[in-house]
Amino acid sequence: MSICPKNKSSKGHRDARRANWKMDTMNLIKCPKCGELMLSHRVCKNCGTYNKKEILATD
């Protein structure tokens, strides 16, 4: 038993399906300590805190 398409998909149908694949915008939030925009669930690159705890020592 083969898993082949029964009929040929037209170029328009194929391209319309592929047109919906796109990247989303990054989910940026404000750091609660310094207010810098950062990715959620990541250490803040500006102040080095995560979940209100200092993770990285910054100079």
C-alpha positions in Angstrom: 0.0 0.0 0.0 1.5 3.3 -1.1 1.1 6.7 0.5 1.0 8.8 -2.7 -1.3 11.8 -3.3 -4.3 10.8 -5.4 -4.3 14.0 -7.5 -1.8 16.6 -8.4 -1.9 19.7 -6.2 -2.0 22.9 -8.2 0.8 25.5 -7.8 -1.8 28.0 -6.4 -3.0 25.5 -3.7 0.6 24.5 -2.8 1.7 28.2 -2.5 -1.4 29.2 -0.5 -0.6 26.4 2.0 3.1 27.5 2.2 2.2 31.2 2.6 0.9 30.6 6.1 4.3 29.4 7.4 5.9 32.5 8.9 7.9 33.5 12.0 6.2 35.1 14.9 7.5 38.2 16.7 9.6 37.6 19.7 7.8 37.7 23.1 9.6 40.6 24.8 8.8 41.6 28.3 10.2 44.3 30.7 12.7 43.2 33.3 11.2 43.8 36.7 14.5 45.1 38.1 15.9 47.4 35.4 13.0 47.8 32.9 15.1 46.6 29.9 13.3 44.6 27.2 14.2 40.9 27.4 13.0 37.5 26.3 10.7 35.8 28.8 12.1 32.9 30.9 15.7 34.1 30.2 18.3 35.9 32.3 18.3 39.6 31.7 21.4 40.6 29.7 21.5 44.1 31.2 21.3 43.4 34.9 21.8 39.6 35.1 18.7 38.8 37.1 16.1 36.0 36.6 13.0 35.6 38.7 14.1 38.5 40.9 17.3 36.7 41.8 20.8 37.8 40.7 22.2 35.0 38.5 25.1 36.8 36.7 27.4 39.2 38.3 27.5 42.4 36.3 30.2 45.1 36.5 
